[in-house]
Amino acid sequence: MARIYALQNENIVAIAIALLINGIPAAAIAVPGYYGVTFLAGHHGDTMHPAGRNLVGVIVLIFGFLVGGAIQYGWYWAIQEISETIFG
């Protein structure tokens, strides 16, 4: 959010690019976090046994955060490489 607020007086294209660059890694963590918690709370998997639903929720959280972390690392690495290529 701080990066987006820093561009508050810039043009709409800069704000859109900042949202894209920072939104994809945030979604990579937020989506599995949401679904993992909803499994644990019982909002998803109504037909499942509670123990199985809780196990699925924990698996979604752990592997989702691992995959999300890998996506964040790869995304910021790619942005850094593109930045170094453009600006030297």
KATAKA-V201060 format. One line per field, one symbol per residue. ss: DSSP state (H for helix, E for strand, L for the rest). phi: phi as a letter, one per 20 degrees, with the letter a starting at -180 (. if undefined). burial: + if it has 9 or more other C-alpha atoms within 8 Angstrom, else -. A space follows every 10 residues. Layout:
# KATAKA-V201060
ss = ???
phi = ???
burial = ???
This chain:
# KATAKA-V201060
ss = LHHHHHLLLL LHHHHHHHHH HHHHHHHHHH HHHHHHHHHH HLLLLLLLLH HHHHHHHHHH HHHHHHHHHH HHHHHHHHHH HHHHHHHL
phi = .fffffegee efffffffff feffffffef ffffffffff enfdmfeefg ffffffffff ffffffffff ffffffffff ffffffen
burial = ---+--+--- ---++--++- --+++--++- -++-++++++ -+-------- --++-+++++ +--++-+++- ++--+----- --+-----
